[in-house]
């Protein structure tokens, strides 16, 4: 279920609006939701799509929604897009180093979800957590296609 009370609590923040159009072409929720449903018991959801905006705006939303240890924030993003496998690996290693250093200046060439990642790194709530890289790979690792790959990285903040 959608947490309507939590959504109402962030509606007064700058840049926040309810928009079905913003979610129409975004596929991260449909990718992440089955994993959450399989892994978690009961939970409520606040689906947020982040467009081009400053990290402090995203951080304000994250901090407003952060309840405590029971809160799970999932930021879903690919890394590089449509480079050769070796170029993607080089770019993605650099992006991963920046994420681990809590950079708030990632751009769209680094990750399609750069603005959400930047906001998470800027949030008061996440700054107190340890960040670890779990794994990195690219689409060529499973498809065998090496001319135009998409990079992926998994990180945990705990």
Secondary structure, 3 states (H helix, E strand, C coil): CECHHHHHHHCCCCCCCCCHHHHHCCCHHHHHHHHHHHHCCCCCECCCCCCCCCHHHHHHHHHHHCCCCCCCCCCCCCCCEEECHHHHHHHHHHHHHHHHCCCCCCCCCCCCCHHHHHHHHHCHHHHCCCEEEEEEEECHHHHCCCCCEEEEEEEEEC
